[in-house]
Amino acid sequence: MTLSHGADRQRWAKNATAKRAALLRSIPSEYRIPVDVFPPPTQLDVTKFPAESGWFTERELEITSTSAPSLLDKIAGSEWTAEEVTKAFSKRAAAAHQLTNCLSETLFREAIDTARALDAHLRRTGQTIGPLHGLPISLKDNFNIVGKDSTVGFTSWVNDPARYNSILVELLRNAGAVLYVKTNVPTAMMIAETVNNVFGRTVNPLNRALTSGGSSGGESALIAFGGSPLGVGTDIGGSLRIPAACTGIFTLRPSFGRFPTLGARSGLAGQEAVNSVNGPMGRTLDDILLFSKTVVGLEPWVQDPKCLPIPWRSVKIKQKLKLAVLWNDGMVTPTPPVQRALKETADKLRKAGHEIVEWRPSLHAQALSVLGRMFVADGGKSLRAILGPTKEPFRPEMRAYREAEEMGVHAMWQLQLERTGLQKQFLDQWSSYGGLDAILCPTTPYSSVEHGKFKYVGYTGVFNIVDYAAVSFPCGVIADKEIDRPKPSHRPLSELDKEIRADYSQHVVHGMPVSLQLVAGRLEEEKVLEITRVVLEALKKTEVLQTRNSSRL
């Protein structure tokens, strides 16, 4: 028994070791951080490393600090070449991986060849290839690229290169994008932190003692470090919004059907009771808008039968918004920095003239219950089938899948009926507010959290069940160890709430950005993005007024 167990472990562990080594070998010597400037493990915030190390040129720093729309303008105007932009981001992405373990695949050589071809075309014709001409875009590991692995964190999928491209990959390439890296995910993309048995754990570049979130945590770490101007992740229970919140970047969780999903790999392939969607992740709202308008403008419904033929629409937003604030969901209270951020943001919006009401979380517990039952409906069979070939064990974070019992067809149909009924109740509640524009709520209970302690996805998962469009955005509040002390008077809403509060340390998260979430209705991607812009402008104006008033005093 001991010999057999050892042989099984050797098999899956051997695959993982070989894959990690191959990934490191794929980083060229000129992109490897010199030993004399390599940050020590004790340096938690590595986001300043590119600017402070002296290893990056001023040109590389300028390029990798530029927004995606501005990059496109500079490349189209021949101020910068696609090749130098690609090389700058490739170098910074390689550095990000060495410091945060955020990549799963590199395409540096192919990317530079693509960029050179784009530059040659522009010089020859004076025209760009498409709307994303020369823009480096990073992709979550599950997007298939011919000849590259999509392990999704499974050791049995190591050295199993894709034989076809995801539809999104085809669309982005045809639009002129340069695909240069794929990023790390948790096993099966079903853990709220990014950790798996192949590549290990991705850490947060703002504080390497904290998680970058999951499942798109490789993307969030890369973007927060400045190693990507625009990335694409996926979301089935919060996998875009959670990592974006943990690292203080922007993302859009679209309703199913707006962006193409065909041809991407999944650990729960065929599970459609709650649909996985993909969406953009970036450092600015304009980056998110650029991706959204461009991808929809490429008419993805021509290639993906589940994409809805809805062109990008112009929307008019009311000057005075009506926003419902979700202070807590009745199950878990946000930690002190998030509570403060929600209150300060609501106060500023009210002062800016927007109407603030309270959202009643009466349906949230049921929605989260439905989501959880859908995830494990097959009794873990899908995961066992993928883990089996290399005898890879379930990770401890996936206990629910290991212990689940398979749900029969009839029971699954009843669950789907419950989901649809819940969607109707949610819609009725929304309508009862009369002219409600969006819900303002936490993205997660945390600013971020120490590795292994992310325990709740309720604030994101509920909106997967109802399939509403949502944006997670940094609201400008920074966690502060003096201000955000634990409140002794706090009465926990549940045992889990009590556990999360016991885990909280204001010292650990000090200095971390806090994100909030704006949620609009189903298929209202255009609206929720514009509402986010209005909210950000209101927050900025309020800050300016407060600064002026303070200076007068």
Order of alpha helices (4+ residues) and beta strands (2+ residues): alpha-alpha-alpha-alpha-alpha-beta-alpha-beta-alpha-beta-beta-beta-beta-beta-alpha-beta-alpha-beta-beta-alpha-beta-alpha-beta-alpha-alpha-alpha-alpha-beta-alpha-beta-alpha-beta-alpha
